[in-house]
């Protein structure tokens, strides 16, 4: 049965979704005209204030988050059980991984102004490396195909000290945000809120770890 307000491009199972995204775009319904959406502008207030003990700039190299092939591009993925489908006629304005990276960098610098994120070049001067593995970035119809989905963003973040490659801290971080309606605009808004929660959690955990360093 068709969900009201949405058009779909079937991607088969989750495994097939990953294979098709890494292969021919025609299997996903082509690259025709689509409405463009973005996320990453919202912020979630951090718990507490940045610690005064972090007084010197801390350089953190962030190579960019890792996304599975099925979700790293500009398609908006939905999941119903074992079946994955993309919303037809709707895409992210940039690859989801790029939008997520921009959101986490902005949130890190907001939560801890003394943190300086290095994306490329000057890597030897960075004291730490931040690794983020995004494992879920999808609208889940777990409650039923006719009800608004929950947008799930789940990741694992790891802060590594470059001098000895030791793991300073590692955290699983996730958030499930209900969409207020079964329409693209409402689903995109839920992606915004869920992303803001996850990037806010990661930024706060990184700030706390850096503030507690010897």
Beta strands, then each sheet from edge to edge (+ up, - down):
strand 1: 8-13
strand 2: 35-37
strand 3: 58-62
strand 4: 66-67
strand 5: 75-80
strand 6: 83-92
strand 7: 115-118
strand 8: 128-140
strand 9: 150-161
strand 10: 166-178
sheet 1: 1+ 6- 2-
sheet 2: 1+ 6- 5+ 8+ 3+ 7+
sheet 3: 1+ 6- 5+ 8+ 4+
sheet 4: 1+ 6- 5+ 8+ 9- 10+
end
